[in-house]
Amino acid sequence: MDLSQVVLDITAQQGAGNLLGNLLCAVTGLLDSPGGLSRLLNQILGVLQGL
């Protein structure tokens, strides 16, 4: 079994009609800011608990 490191570079463009690009840019923004992803997950949990 080979467990070599894999590097994946993804380029995305934001803009009208670029749904996947907009989504990837938004996810990247969440990962760039400390606590961004956990803040989003807590918001989702709050909404789900209110249902």
Chimera marker file (.cmm) of the C-alpha trace (Angstrom):
<marker_set name="trace">
<marker id="1" x="0.000" y="0.000" z="0.000" r="1" g="1" b="0" radius="0.5"/>
<marker id="2" x="1.364" y="3.439" z="-0.931" r="1" g="1" b="0" radius="0.5"/>
<marker id="3" x="0.412" y="6.328" z="1.379" r="1" g="1" b="0" radius="0.5"/>
<marker id="4" x="2.236" y="9.081" z="-0.461" r="1" g="1" b="0" radius="0.5"/>
<marker id="5" x="1.121" y="12.662" z="-0.002" r="1" g="1" b="0" radius="0.5"/>
<marker id="6" x="-1.399" y="13.943" z="-2.528" r="1" g="1" b="0" radius="0.5"/>
<marker id="7" x="-1.558" y="17.637" z="-3.436" r="1" g="1" b="0" radius="0.5"/>
<marker id="8" x="-4.649" y="19.003" z="-5.160" r="1" g="1" b="0" radius="0.5"/>
<marker id="9" x="-4.822" y="22.532" z="-6.531" r="1" g="1" b="0" radius="0.5"/>
<marker id="10" x="-8.319" y="23.821" z="-7.305" r="1" g="1" b="0" radius="0.5"/>
<marker id="11" x="-9.011" y="27.099" z="-9.060" r="1" g="1" b="0" radius="0.5"/>
<marker id="12" x="-12.468" y="28.648" z="-8.801" r="1" g="1" b="0" radius="0.5"/>
<marker id="13" x="-13.960" y="31.806" z="-10.235" r="1" g="1" b="0" radius="0.5"/>
<marker id="14" x="-16.716" y="33.722" z="-8.515" r="1" g="1" b="0" radius="0.5"/>
<marker id="15" x="-19.459" y="35.437" z="-10.453" r="1" g="1" b="0" radius="0.5"/>
<marker id="16" x="-22.998" y="35.280" z="-11.710" r="1" g="1" b="0" radius="0.5"/>
<marker id="17" x="-23.857" y="31.826" z="-13.011" r="1" g="1" b="0" radius="0.5"/>
<marker id="18" x="-20.764" y="30.187" z="-11.496" r="1" g="1" b="0" radius="0.5"/>
<marker id="19" x="-22.505" y="28.157" z="-8.823" r="1" g="1" b="0" radius="0.5"/>
<marker id="20" x="-19.670" y="25.715" z="-8.195" r="1" g="1" b="0" radius="0.5"/>
<marker id="21" x="-17.047" y="28.469" z="-8.248" r="1" g="1" b="0" radius="0.5"/>
<marker id="22" x="-19.049" y="30.552" z="-5.782" r="1" g="1" b="0" radius="0.5"/>
<marker id="23" x="-19.474" y="27.538" z="-3.490" r="1" g="1" b="0" radius="0.5"/>
<marker id="24" x="-15.771" y="26.657" z="-3.559" r="1" g="1" b="0" radius="0.5"/>
<marker id="25" x="-14.772" y="30.258" z="-2.852" r="1" g="1" b="0" radius="0.5"/>
<marker id="26" x="-17.200" y="30.411" z="0.076" r="1" g="1" b="0" radius="0.5"/>
<marker id="27" x="-15.836" y="27.172" z="1.566" r="1" g="1" b="0" radius="0.5"/>
<marker id="28" x="-12.278" y="28.418" z="1.132" r="1" g="1" b="0" radius="0.5"/>
<marker id="29" x="-13.196" y="31.615" z="2.952" r="1" g="1" b="0" radius="0.5"/>
<marker id="30" x="-14.568" y="29.590" z="5.863" r="1" g="1" b="0" radius="0.5"/>
<marker id="31" x="-11.376" y="27.583" z="6.128" r="1" g="1" b="0" radius="0.5"/>
<marker id="32" x="-9.195" y="30.701" z="5.967" r="1" g="1" b="0" radius="0.5"/>
<marker id="33" x="-10.733" y="32.416" z="8.988" r="1" g="1" b="0" radius="0.5"/>
<marker id="34" x="-10.151" y="30.946" z="12.448" r="1" g="1" b="0" radius="0.5"/>
<marker id="35" x="-13.395" y="29.603" z="13.819" r="1" g="1" b="0" radius="0.5"/>
<marker id="36" x="-15.254" y="30.223" z="10.545" r="1" g="1" b="0" radius="0.5"/>
<marker id="37" x="-16.195" y="26.611" z="9.942" r="1" g="1" b="0" radius="0.5"/>
<marker id="38" x="-17.159" y="25.968" z="13.561" r="1" g="1" b="0" radius="0.5"/>
<marker id="39" x="-19.285" y="29.141" z="13.562" r="1" g="1" b="0" radius="0.5"/>
<marker id="40" x="-21.142" y="27.922" z="10.461" r="1" g="1" b="0" radius="0.5"/>
<marker id="41" x="-21.693" y="24.452" z="11.929" r="1" g="1" b="0" radius="0.5"/>
<marker id="42" x="-23.032" y="25.973" z="15.154" r="1" g="1" b="0" radius="0.5"/>
<marker id="43" x="-25.463" y="28.093" z="13.145" r="1" g="1" b="0" radius="0.5"/>
<marker id="44" x="-26.661" y="25.016" z="11.252" r="1" g="1" b="0" radius="0.5"/>
<marker id="45" x="-27.129" y="23.121" z="14.520" r="1" g="1" b="0" radius="0.5"/>
<marker id="46" x="-29.107" y="26.022" z="15.935" r="1" g="1" b="0" radius="0.5"/>
<marker id="47" x="-31.447" y="25.980" z="12.964" r="1" g="1" b="0" radius="0.5"/>
<marker id="48" x="-31.884" y="22.210" z="13.143" r="1" g="1" b="0" radius="0.5"/>
<marker id="49" x="-32.647" y="22.340" z="16.869" r="1" g="1" b="0" radius="0.5"/>
<marker id="50" x="-35.362" y="24.909" z="16.203" r="1" g="1" b="0" radius="0.5"/>
<marker id="51" x="-37.230" y="22.541" z="13.862" r="1" g="1" b="0" radius="0.5"/>
<link id1="1" id2="2" r="1" g="1" b="0" radius="0.2"/>
<link id1="2" id2="3" r="1" g="1" b="0" radius="0.2"/>
<link id1="3" id2="4" r="1" g="1" b="0" radius="0.2"/>
<link id1="4" id2="5" r="1" g="1" b="0" radius="0.2"/>
<link id1="5" id2="6" r="1" g="1" b="0" radius="0.2"/>
<link id1="6" id2="7" r="1" g="1" b="0" radius="0.2"/>
<link id1="7" id2="8" r="1" g="1" b="0" radius="0.2"/>
<link id1="8" id2="9" r="1" g="1" b="0" radius="0.2"/>
<link id1="9" id2="10" r="1" g="1" b="0" radius="0.2"/>
<link id1="10" id2="11" r="1" g="1" b="0" radius="0.2"/>
<link id1="11" id2="12" r="1" g="1" b="0" radius="0.2"/>
<link id1="12" id2="13" r="1" g="1" b="0" radius="0.2"/>
<link id1="13" id2="14" r="1" g="1" b="0" radius="0.2"/>
<link id1="14" id2="15" r="1" g="1" b="0" radius="0.2"/>
<link id1="15" id2="16" r="1" g="1" b="0" radius="0.2"/>
<link id1="16" id2="17" r="1" g="1" b="0" radius="0.2"/>
<link id1="17" id2="18" r="1" g="1" b="0" radius="0.2"/>
<link id1="18" id2="19" r="1" g="1" b="0" radius="0.2"/>
<link id1="19" id2="20" r="1" g="1" b="0" radius="0.2"/>
<link id1="20" id2="21" r="1" g="1" b="0" radius="0.2"/>
<link id1="21" id2="22" r="1" g="1" b="0" radius="0.2"/>
<link id1="22" id2="23" r="1" g="1" b="0" radius="0.2"/>
<link id1="23" id2="24" r="1" g="1" b="0" radius="0.2"/>
<link id1="24" id2="25" r="1" g="1" b="0" radius="0.2"/>
<link id1="25" id2="26" r="1" g="1" b="0" radius="0.2"/>
<link id1="26" id2="27" r="1" g="1" b="0" radius="0.2"/>
<link id1="27" id2="28" r="1" g="1" b="0" radius="0.2"/>
<link id1="28" id2="29" r="1" g="1" b="0" radius="0.2"/>
<link id1="29" id2="30" r="1" g="1" b="0" radius="0.2"/>
<link id1="30" id2="31" r="1" g="1" b="0" radius="0.2"/>
<link id1="31" id2="32" r="1" g="1" b="0" radius="0.2"/>
<link id1="32" id2="33" r="1" g="1" b="0" radius="0.2"/>
<link id1="33" id2="34" r="1" g="1" b="0" radius="0.2"/>
<link id1="34" id2="35" r="1" g="1" b="0" radius="0.2"/>
<link id1="35" id2="36" r="1" g="1" b="0" radius="0.2"/>
<link id1="36" id2="37" r="1" g="1" b="0" radius="0.2"/>
<link id1="37" id2="38" r="1" g="1" b="0" radius="0.2"/>
<link id1="38" id2="39" r="1" g="1" b="0" radius="0.2"/>
<link id1="39" id2="40" r="1" g="1" b="0" radius="0.2"/>
<link id1="40" id2="41" r="1" g="1" b="0" radius="0.2"/>
<link id1="41" id2="42" r="1" g="1" b="0" radius="0.2"/>
<link id1="42" id2="43" r="1" g="1" b="0" radius="0.2"/>
<link id1="43" id2="44" r="1" g="1" b="0" radius="0.2"/>
<link id1="44" id2="45" r="1" g="1" b="0" radius="0.2"/>
<link id1="45" id2="46" r="1" g="1" b="0" radius="0.2"/>
<link id1="46" id2="47" r="1" g="1" b="0" radius="0.2"/>
<link id1="47" id2="48" r="1" g="1" b="0" radius="0.2"/>
<link id1="48" id2="49" r="1" g="1" b="0" radius="0.2"/>
<link id1="49" id2="50" r="1" g="1" b="0" radius="0.2"/>
<link id1="50" id2="51" r="1" g="1" b="0" radius="0.2"/>
</marker_set>
